[in-house]
């Protein structure tokens, strides 16, 4: 299981990527994250992130009919959301490279 402190820094970008792939709703996002190996991430964790993404203009929501129960909020990326996701991917590659360099024994300074 991935510790929650490590997850906090990357969940926003990962949620943006899931929404980029297709319009979706919070419960489906939590299931997608679980399928990718993030463990069980509750909707109670996902909703505040989505609200922040909406507030920052990165995602928009539309209400759509559901086959089971009330209408659902489906989220999609805005242009600003796409740009933010691309920046996250660039930052992630830099971080991934740096951590791997350190852990795999590259560039010893001692």
C-alpha positions in Angstrom: 0.0 0.0 0.0 1.3 3.5 -0.9 1.5 5.8 2.1 -1.0 8.6 2.0 1.6 11.3 2.4 3.3 10.1 -0.8 0.0 10.0 -2.6 -1.1 13.5 -1.7 1.4 15.1 -4.0 0.5 13.1 -7.1 -3.3 12.4 -6.8 -4.3 15.7 -8.4 -2.3 15.0 -11.6 -3.4 11.4 -11.7 -7.1 12.4 -11.4 -6.6 14.9 -14.2 -5.2 12.1 -16.4 -8.1 9.8 -15.6 -10.5 12.6 -16.6 -8.5 13.3 -19.7 -9.0 9.8 -20.9 -12.8 10.2 -20.7 -15.5 12.1 -18.9 -16.2 10.4 -15.6 -17.6 10.8 -12.1 -16.0 10.6 -8.7 -16.8 6.9 -7.8 -15.5 5.8 -11.2 -12.3 7.8 -10.6 -11.7 6.0 -7.3 -12.2 2.6 -9.0 -9.8 3.6 -11.8 -7.1 4.6 -9.2 -7.6 1.2 -7.4 -7.3 -0.7 -10.7 -4.0 1.1 -11.4 -2.6 0.0 -8.1 -3.1 3.1 -5.9 -5.1 1.1 -3.3 -8.5 2.0 -2.0 -9.0 5.8 -2.3 -12.3 6.9 -1.0 -14.6 9.4 -2.7 -14.1 11.5 0.5 -10.5 12.0 -0.6 -11.4 12.5 -4.3 -14.2 15.1 -3.9 -12.1 17.8 -2.2 -9.5 17.4 -5.0 -12.1 17.6 -7.7 -13.6 20.7 -6.0 -10.2 22.3 -6.0 -9.7 21.4 -9.6 -13.0 23.0 -10.4 -12.3 26.1 -8.4 -9.0 26.5 -10.3 -10.7 26.1 -13.6 -9.0 22.8 -14.5 -12.2 20.7 -14.8 -15.9 21.4 -15.4 -18.8 19.3 -14.4 -22.1 18.4 -16.2 -25.0 16.6 -14.7 -26.0 13.5 -16.7 -28.7 10.8 -16.1 -27.6 7.7 -14.3 -28.9 4.1 -14.9 -29.1 3.7 -11.2 -30.4 6.5 -9.1 -30.0 10.3 -9.3 -28.1 12.3 -11.9 -24.3 12.2 -11.7 -21.7 14.9 -12.1 -19.4 14.0 -14.9 -16.1 15.8 -15.1 -14.1 16.9 -18.1 -10.9 18.9 -18.6 -10.7 22.5 -19.6 -7.9 23.8 -21.8 -6.3 25.0 -18.6 -6.7 21.5 -17.2 -4.9 20.0 -20.2 -2.0 22.5 -19.8 -1.8 21.7 -16.1 -1.8 18.0 -16.8 1.0 18.4 -19.4 3.1 20.4 -16.8 2.4 17.6 -14.2 3.7 15.0 -16.6 6.9 17.0 -17.3 7.5 17.6 -13.6 6.8 13.9 -12.9 9.4 12.8 -15.4 12.0 15.1 -13.9 11.2 13.8 -10.4 11.1 10.2 -11.5 14.5 10.6 -13.1 16.1 12.3 -10.1 14.8 9.7 -7.6 15.8 6.8 -9.8 19.3 8.4 -10.2 19.6 8.5 -6.4 18.2 5.1 -5.7 20.0 3.3 -8.5 23.4 4.7 -7.5 24.0 7.3 -10.1 26.2 10.3 -9.5 27.7 9.6 -6.2 28.9 12.9 -4.6 30.7 11.2 -1.7 
